[in-house]
């Protein structure tokens, strides 16, 4: 089984999912994520595949959204905290 995730932040949800799936005793169980905020991760995860480790920034685009906005962008962008309210007004 390969768990494919868009982003791992604290890792708490992934830890629970991993635990629940491990109870089914799969032959293999691995984690794959597009983005990994290692600095935020609160639990030890054995992530086999991580496309990119990122800083603790809020990201949008390529399926990731902010209040349902930005999900369909064809690239990933980080939001600047001071510009979030301006960005909301424009969109």
Protein Blocks (a to p, Z undefined) as FASTA:
>chain_A
ZZddfbdcklmmmmmmmmmmmmnopabdcdddfbdcfklpmbdcddfbdfbacdddddee
ehiaeehiaklpcbdcdddfklmmmmmmmZZ
